[in-house]
Amino acid sequence: MKFIEKVTGIPGEGIISILLSVIGGFPVGGKTVSALYSEEKISAGQAEYLSYICVGAGPGFLVTFVGEGIYHNKPVGILLLITSILSVFTIPFVLKPFYKKKLENTVSKPLLPNKQMPMGQCIVLSTESAVKSTLSMCGFVVVFVVVNNLMSLLPYYSGYIASMLEITSGMVNFGSGFSYETTAFLIGFGGICVHFQVFGIIKNIKTNKIYFVLIRAFQGVISALYIHILLYFFPVAENVFSSIEGKIKPQLSTTLWGGGALILLSIIFLLSNNKQEDNLCAE
């Protein structure tokens, strides 16, 4: 832990958000940072700094879904997981010099004592929070899947565009045709859908969205570099009969009017969900 604190410049409980970002998946790191900041356990500068760092794919997605499901090769998924972890811990080396002063400004006032609540109330509140977060993330996925299907009608549409918009559906439909370096880049970038999910979670933290996207692109580049190096030292066997081994990919279809209706319904869902959250906060 002391080594991680020294590398990242974040002391104490802020380290939890970094560790969870490489274990729990894309939105978990941002959710943890937002919670720590709301509870006044990290400063505003630390929260902004961590928001740029704590974005990584989890082992379930990389090893099971991409490695075994897309490439039918578990070692590939393990190498992608190692690549993702390395990329997350590389970003502080670049950002830390620019945030040195902000990181020194720790929380000035004493931490608020933890309020003791009955077990039943804890279960109800945690379940309600989890359901709201899940619905919000699913809403963004629905929107971007629809956008992807509409863009597939365009002549210059490709698997790279699909994956950069929404990583999961892009990998399902095109992932088996990507090189390992391309896949590592796309996973490091995360996809615009993931970016929107994180923005919705860390809305209580002041961040620069352009910086966030640029850092994700940088993370994608170093991820591609890392897996290229790892494959040099740990080569993986290719499936010989790729036409037989390849996964049958379902093709999603839609019409222009049907896609427009789905986008409209998704926007209404997101707006109504945000309005409900604001009312709950006001109460």
PyMOL commands that set and color helices and strands:
alter all, ss='L'
color gray80, all
select helices_A, chain A and resi 2-8+14-23+26-38+44-53+59-70+74-104+119-151+159-165+167-177+180-189+192-201+209-233+242-245+256-282
alter helices_A, ss='H'
color red, helices_A
deselect
rebuild
show_as cartoon
